[in-house]
């Protein structure tokens, strides 16, 4: 699933890469929004990966996302920070349609690559 509604050109009219905005408005769905959105930071490819992980867990996980029914952005942000720090928060059941190992590997890789940027 791709949502181009929040897409932004990353190059200016001269072809130079734009400087990230200091602060952005919250856009998207609270359930799938990456932490950068909660923190009002500029979005990038890493955020697409994070949202993708949330969508996959929501589709195949027996327990779905821990923040499934919440709309409070601050509470959801805290739960996402906890989940990204410990993937077992997202994958409590090791039999998540046989994808537990793969999704945990992806989540761990995501955290290791982007941890300084989250």
N, C-alpha and C positions, 0 to 999 in steps of 0.2 A: 504494500500500500504506500502510495506516495502522495503527499499533499504539497502542491506548489503554491498554495495560498499564502504561505509565509516565506516563500523564496525571495531572495534579494540578490541583485547583481553584485558580484564581488570585485568587479573591475569598473573603473570610471570610464568616461568617454575617451580618454587617452590610452586606455588599455592597462593602466596602472592598478595594482591591487589597492582597494579602498582600506583605509584605516578602520579597525573595528570601532563601532559606536561604544561610548562609555556606558550607556544605559539604554535598555530597550523595554518596550512594554510587553507584558505577558501575552503570548499568542498561542493558540492551540488548545488542546484538550488536557485538562489537569492530569487525567489518568496516564497519558502517554508522553507528556511534555518532559524534556530532559531537564536536568538540574540547572543548566545555564539559563533556561527560560524562567525558572523559579527565582534565580538570582539576578534576573534582568540583564543578562550578559548577551553579547553577540553570539549567534548560533553558527555552527560549522558542521563539517562532516562527522565529527565525533558525536555530535548530538543526534544525528540521524541513526548512528549505531545504537546509541542508548535507547532511543524511542523504539527501534526495531526489536531490541531485547524485550522491552515491556510488551509490545504487541504479541510477540511469540509466546511469552509466558501467559498472557491473557487468553490466547487462543487454545493452547494445549495443556496448560497447567490445571490440575484437578482443583487446586485451591484458588487459582487465578491470582491477581495482584493483591498484595496485602492492603492496599489503599483503594480497592475496587469501589467501595460505596462512598468514599470521602470526596468532598469538593473544597474543603479548607486547604488552600494552597500551602500555608505554613506547615500544617500537620503532614500533608503529603510530601513536602520537601524533606522534612525530617525523616520520614519513612524511606524515601528514596536514598538519602545519604546513608542511612543504616544498611539498606539493601545493597548498595554498591560497595560498601565496606566489607560486607559479608554476604556473598551470593546465596548462602543457605536461607536468607530471608526471602529471596525470590524463588528458590528451588528447594523447599523443605522436603518434598517427596522425591526420592531418588529415582522414581519410576515415572517421571513426567514424560509420558508417551515415548519412553526410550531415548529422550533427548537430554536428559539431565547432564551427562558428561560433556556433551558438545556445548550446551548452553553455558555450563559453568566455565568451560575452557574459554569460550568467547567472552564471557563476563570478566573473567580474570585477566585476559589479554587486554580488554578494553580498559580496565582499571590500571594495569601496569603501563600502558602506553599513554593514557590521558590523565593519570592521577594528578599530575602537576598543573593540569589545565582545567580541572573540574571546579 
